[in-house]
């Protein structure tokens, strides 16, 4: 069944590509107001899912307020990706290929509207979940539109190196979210731009922790990233033993057992859990990645940015954090197990140190990761006056 579905998908795909090459040249450019910049934004992740919302879609109000038309085209939505993961677990290939086809057709239709836009900003790839490791659509799009920009905020080249590298070659420009990615992509495309990650903070509350008698250490993330917390399990157990006033509060869908007694596990959407209230109650945030992989080096941890925006002092691992953080001033950067223990104790024992470091991190966030601060760089990337 799987092989047959794949063959039909290949046939359909090739017919669609051939049809696009034949018909797109005959589509006339629509008349438009030359004073208005028209931008098409294509998030990779589904609507309602992290990544696409923060990195691409959240700019709509900013850009539409400057005599621009910033249109977002979602290829799929949150319930679809949740169903897709269930199909993968169940090996339901008929429904998996149905998902592939649905996304393919939505993005395929846009090929016939290319000339309506001045700039096209694409996250990762033209067709999300594309099952082939080649840049067929990216090559096709570049043939008929000369200003297509691709954005990367992760090390996607690890699993799809041919697709990602070719995409970067076909791109008019490449935007990236970390210096590690900048160094990688600038070797492929000289028009690579470092566009720092910005996050929304509208729903966050002012910090509410005031007591020095109890210290609350927090972490949040996915079950995959929770394995990174496990790497400093011994440090956390030692902290719990040496500092009875310390409690831990971790937010994750499936948290591994760390052997801690003074810990609370939270889950989004369970028991009326209020994430914004939770983070406002933290005294210290942790972002552990003891063994940095290529993926770790390329990423910017969302949790780190959220700690910064909430004035939460942090102990973090190398890479994974804002390039503007300074060790000993706006954060502690721990490279070893011993350093993790040392820096956590320095924050636990000194309330003034926590306060000053949290304020310094907040200042870095406001100056380099707020939407207002990143907007100037985005306008340059998208060629908006």
Residue pairs with C-beta under 8 A, 6 or more apart in sequence:
1 93
1 94
2 93
5 93
5 94
5 97
6 97
6 131
8 97
9 97
9 100
9 101
9 131
12 101
13 104
13 132
13 136
16 104
16 108
17 136
17 137
17 140
20 108
20 111
20 112
20 140
21 140
21 143
23 112
24 111
24 112
24 114
24 144
25 144
27 112
27 115
28 115
29 115
29 116
30 115
30 116
32 38
32 116
35 67
36 67
36 68
36 69
37 67
37 68
37 69
37 118
37 119
37 382
37 383
37 384
38 68
38 69
38 71
38 116
38 117
38 118
38 119
39 63
39 68
39 69
39 70
39 71
39 117
39 118
39 119
39 120
39 121
39 382
40 71
40 73
40 110
40 113
40 116
40 117
40 119
40 120
40 121
41 56
41 57
41 59
41 60
41 70
41 71
41 72
41 73
41 120
41 121
42 56
42 72
42 73
42 75
42 107
42 110
42 120
42 121
42 122
42 123
42 126
43 51
43 52
43 53
43 55
43 56
43 57
43 72
43 74
43 75
43 123
44 51
44 52
44 75
44 122
44 123
44 124
44 125
44 128
45 51
45 52
45 53
45 81
45 123
45 128
46 52
46 74
46 75
46 76
46 77
46 78
46 80
46 81
47 53
47 57
47 74
47 76
47 77
47 78
48 77
48 78
49 78
49 81
50 302
51 123
51 153
52 74
52 123
54 197
54 198
54 199
54 200
54 302
55 123
55 151
55 153
55 177
55 197
56 72
56 121
56 123
56 151
57 72
58 198
58 200
58 371
59 70
59 371
59 375
59 378
60 70
60 72
62 371
62 375
62 378
63 70
63 378
63 382
63 384
64 70
66 379
66 384
68 384
71 117
73 106
73 107
73 110
75 103
75 106
75 107
75 127
75 128
76 99
76 102
76 103
76 106
76 128
80 99
80 102
83 95
83 99
84 96
84 99
84 129
86 92
87 93
87 95
87 96
87 99
88 96
99 129
100 129
100 130
100 131
103 127
103 128
103 129
104 127
104 130
107 126
107 127
107 128
107 137
108 127
111 140
111 141
111 144
114 120
114 141
114 144
114 145
115 144
115 145
117 145
118 147
118 383
119 147
119 149
119 382
119 383
120 141
120 145
120 147
120 148
120 149
121 149
121 151
121 175
121 382
122 148
122 149
122 150
122 151
123 150
123 151
124 150
124 151
124 152
124 154
124 156
124 164
124 167
125 135
125 137
125 138
125 150
125 163
125 167
126 137
126 138
126 141
127 137
130 137
130 163
132 163
133 160
133 162
133 163
134 162
134 163
134 166
135 162
135 163
135 166
135 167
135 170
138 148
138 150
138 166
138 167
138 170
138 171
139 166
139 170
141 148
141 170
142 148
142 170
142 171
142 172
146 172
147 172
147 383
148 170
148 171
148 172
149 171
149 172
149 173
149 174
149 175
149 381
149 382
150 167
150 168
150 171
150 173
150 174
150 175
151 174
151 175
151 176
151 177
151 195
152 164
152 174
152 175
152 176
152 177
152 181
152 185
153 176
153 177
153 178
153 181
153 197
153 299
153 300
154 295
154 298
154 299
155 181
155 294
155 295
155 297
155 298
155 299
156 164
157 164
157 165
157 184
158 294
158 295
165 188
168 174
168 185
168 188
168 189
168 192
169 188
169 189
171 189
171 191
172 191
173 189
173 191
173 192
173 193
173 381
174 185
174 188
174 189
174 191
174 192
174 193
175 192
175 193
175 194
175 195
175 381
176 182
176 184
176 185
176 192
176 193
176 194
176 195
177 195
177 196
177 197
177 300
178 194
178 297
178 298
178 299
178 300
178 323
179 194
179 323
180 297
180 298
180 319
181 298
182 192
182 194
184 298
185 192
186 192
193 377
193 380
193 381
194 377
195 374
195 377
195 378
195 381
196 300
196 322
196 323
196 368
196 369
196 373
196 374
196 377
197 300
197 302
197 305
197 369
197 374
198 369
198 370
198 371
198 373
198 374
199 302
199 305
199 306
199 309
199 369
200 371
201 309
201 370
203 276
204 276
204 279
204 280
204 306
204 309
204 310
205 276
205 277
205 280
206 280
207 280
207 282
207 310
207 311
207 312
207 358
208 280
208 281
209 216
209 280
209 281
209 282
209 283
212 351
213 245
214 245
214 246
214 247
215 243
215 245
215 246
215 247
215 283
215 284
215 348
216 246
216 247
216 248
216 249
216 281
216 282
216 283
216 284
217 236
217 239
217 246
217 247
217 248
217 249
217 282
217 283
217 284
217 285
217 286
217 344
218 248
218 249
218 250
218 251
218 278
218 279
218 282
218 284
218 285
218 286
218 312
219 229
219 248
219 250
219 251
219 252
219 285
219 286
219 287
219 288
219 303
220 250
220 251
220 252
220 275
220 279
220 303
220 306
221 228
221 229
221 251
221 252
221 303
222 252
222 253
223 252
223 253
223 254
223 255
226 250
226 252
226 254
226 255
226 256
227 256
228 288
228 289
228 290
229 236
229 250
229 256
229 258
229 286
229 288
230 256
230 258
231 288
231 290
231 291
232 286
232 288
232 290
232 337
232 340
233 258
233 259
234 337
235 337
235 340
235 341
235 344
236 248
236 258
236 260
237 258
237 259
237 260
238 341
239 246
239 341
239 344
239 345
239 348
240 246
240 248
240 260
240 261
240 262
242 345
243 345
243 348
245 348
246 262
246 348
247 262
247 263
247 264
248 260
248 262
248 263
248 264
249 263
249 264
249 266
249 278
249 281
249 282
250 263
250 264
250 265
250 266
251 265
251 266
251 267
251 268
251 273
251 275
251 278
252 265
252 266
252 267
253 267
253 268
255 265
266 273
266 278
267 273
268 275
279 306
279 307
279 310
279 312
280 310
282 307
282 310
282 312
283 312
283 313
283 347
283 354
284 312
284 313
284 314
284 315
284 344
284 347
284 348
284 354
285 303
285 304
285 307
285 312
285 313
285 314
285 315
286 314
286 315
286 316
286 344
287 301
287 303
287 304
287 307
287 314
287 315
287 316
287 317
287 320
287 321
288 315
288 316
288 317
288 334
288 340
289 296
289 301
289 317
289 318
289 319
289 320
290 317
290 337
292 317
292 318
292 319
292 320
296 317
296 319
296 320
297 319
297 320
299 319
299 320
300 320
300 321
300 322
301 316
301 320
301 321
304 314
304 316
304 320
304 321
304 322
305 322
305 365
305 369
307 313
307 314
307 361
308 314
308 322
308 325
308 330
308 361
308 362
308 364
308 365
308 369
309 362
309 365
309 369
309 370
310 362
311 358
311 359
311 361
311 362
312 358
312 361
313 331
313 332
313 347
313 353
313 354
313 355
313 357
313 358
313 361
314 331
314 332
314 357
314 361
315 331
315 332
315 333
315 334
315 340
315 343
315 344
315 347
316 325
316 331
316 332
316 333
316 334
317 333
317 334
317 335
318 333
318 335
321 331
321 333
322 364
322 365
322 368
322 369
324 330
324 364
324 367
324 368
325 331
325 333
325 361
325 364
326 360
327 333
329 357
329 360
330 357
330 360
330 361
330 363
330 364
331 357
331 361
332 339
332 343
332 346
332 347
332 357
334 340
334 342
334 343
346 353
347 353
347 354
347 357
366 373
367 373
368 374
378 384
379 385
